[in-house]
Amino acid sequence: MFTCQSLTLQRGAKVLFTDANFAIFAKQKVGVVGRNGCGKSSLFALLRGELQPDVGNIYIQSNINVAYLAQEIPNTDLSALRYVMQGDAAIDVLLQKLEQANSSNDHELASSLHNKLYELSGYDLEARAAKILNGLGFPQETHAKPVNSFSGGWRMRLNLGKILLSNADLLLLDEPTNYLDMDAIVWLERWLQNYSGTLLLISHDREFLDNVVTRIMYLGNQKIELYTGNYSSFEEQRAMQLAQERSVYEKQQHKIEHLTKYIDRFRAKASKARQAQSRLKMLEKMERITITQTDSPFSFTFTTTKVCPSPILKFEQVKFSYGTHQVLHQVNFSLDQQDRIGILGLNGAGKSTFMKLLAGKLQPTHAENAGGIYRDKDLKIGYFAQHQIDQLNLDESAVFHLLQLDPTVNEQKARTFLGGFGFQKNMVFGSIKNFSGGEKARLVLALLAWQKPNLLLLDEPTNHLDLDMREVLAYALQDYAGALILIAHDRYLLKSTVNEFYLVHNRQVNKFDGDMDDYQQWLLDLKKQSNTNVKNTSTTKFTVAKTATSGPESTSKLSMQFRQAENKLLGKLESKLKKLSHEKEKLLAQLHAQEKACPEDWQQLAESAARITAIDREINVVENEWFAANGE
């Protein structure tokens, strides 16, 4: 696919990598990892031809289609579906020409275009685009909405959808999960697992890397190294390599020490001078082994000063609405000092609203028989939310923000504390306006840690954090003695820091009986249920725990009913698809047979073309129903 020889790249005074040699072959799926600033995105720019190497060459196979996930937010009034369809440029151009030909009654051109679309299997483009939009979390009713009506994060999803539809031979994906929630991440994982082309993936999500890639490209210490296996395998290989390197280094240091002592001891003795000179030359010619710098720039803990009696916080029949839209209804929830809880739920289910209620940033909606919230008088909450990053004073320094919390802190203590979060030297005193998103997130975490809360509420704390910082955050949360409630799409962080889950669903907050694998299965089962007449959520394999649960016998009957209804629905949909596809094939065959039609046949051809377009729309609707019912 492509080969890099003696590759060196320097940006300004900083050398990113030097004398790199590697090859990536067709159909390989490679995770690209390394600390922020090591050159991952610059490597992608080299492969796209936007940068040129300072030294060396890149040889890319000719006639391959390279697609790159752009980080620019699209600005267009095209519908979401039409925007994503542009990803398959060749077919999209034909469809636009066909639309123009039909508008101008150019039946001869329309006939020719239909034949080309038939040869390229282009009639399913709309259905493929709709399937990708559904997978990325866009409900069917939003497909016709203009791109500009979506928020920035959702527009980034549209960029991703466009790339996935591109039929690229080589996909370059730079942090594709940044704007996705967990159900969309799970869907994208499955899509990339089935992708038949070559993939280079930059990601800070180790679980995502583990489930998608089969090789790791590591950028660090001005080198590019390839490892076979997923990210967990890379960590094991890297640790073993570093251990061996240290062993060889220590042996060499012992030899250097021995030679130096011999030279110092016998240099002045005539009888030993020649031997001493020989060892001195040996010492000078010795190729020195160096230790790879692996120390993380991050080192911090979350401490707490007070322990509260249980419960430290309690909800009783709490309701919350935005205007007339009720988000949460009669929520009962109790939290103890030792609890470590992960919050699960679909996008828009109310997870962040629940966290804001816990933090006291929102108050329950007052209504008849509305409940209340109890908090212990000694409860001290540390709350991380994305809006807090936006509220940092960009004109001030990291030390300034710390002094706002504690005016008594001295300079050395502030420097030492902030250094644990990766803010070194002058970074602590300069304006934060040029901080990256990850650096701002680290500053907010530092300000939380300084306050020594006995309850941490973290809403997506890993956004923009690299793998090193995520790892240290996980360790810090594992050692934290207070209560923890965490929302995250980083499954590794959830698995390593919480011991129970609650699900926000259907305006309720209830304990979830299962782990992260069970939740992924729950998502698939929920998607299947959405297109059946069976609405009882207890028929899923893993259910939300209720105060009163139905017995195993009744659950088994309901599950059987669900499967029967599901199979019946799938059978009907498949029969309808078969019928529509058969009709479409007949019409396409007629068009193909009459490529050079006479003018008197053009009216009939136009009617056939119009019917094909109508059939495509029907197939699109039926396929979407089938994919949803089948859990795709």
NORPE-V115631 format. One record per helix or strand. SS is the DSSP state (2 for helix, 1 for strand). FROM is the first residue (numbers start at 1). LEN is the number of residues. If there is no record, write none. Layout:
SS&FROM&LEN / SS&FROM&LEN
This chain:
1&2&10 / 1&14&11 / 1&29&5 / 2&40&8 / 1&55&6 / 1&66&3 / 1&79&1 / 2&80&6 / 2&89&15 / 2&107&13 / 2&122&14 / 2&140&3 / 1&146&1 / 2&147&3 / 2&152&13 / 1&170&5 / 2&182&13 / 1&198&5 / 2&206&7 / 1&215&6 / 1&223&6 / 2&231&36 / 2&270&16 / 1&298&1 / 1&313&10 / 1&325&11 / 1&340&5 / 2&351&9 / 1&372&4 / 1&381&4 / 2&386&5 / 1&397&1 / 2&398&8 / 2&411&9 / 1&421&1 / 2&425&4 / 1&431&1 / 2&437&14 / 1&455&5 / 2&467&13 / 1&483&5 / 2&491&7 / 1&500&6 / 1&508&5 / 2&516&14 / 2&537&3 / 1&544&1 / 2&552&42 / 2&599&31
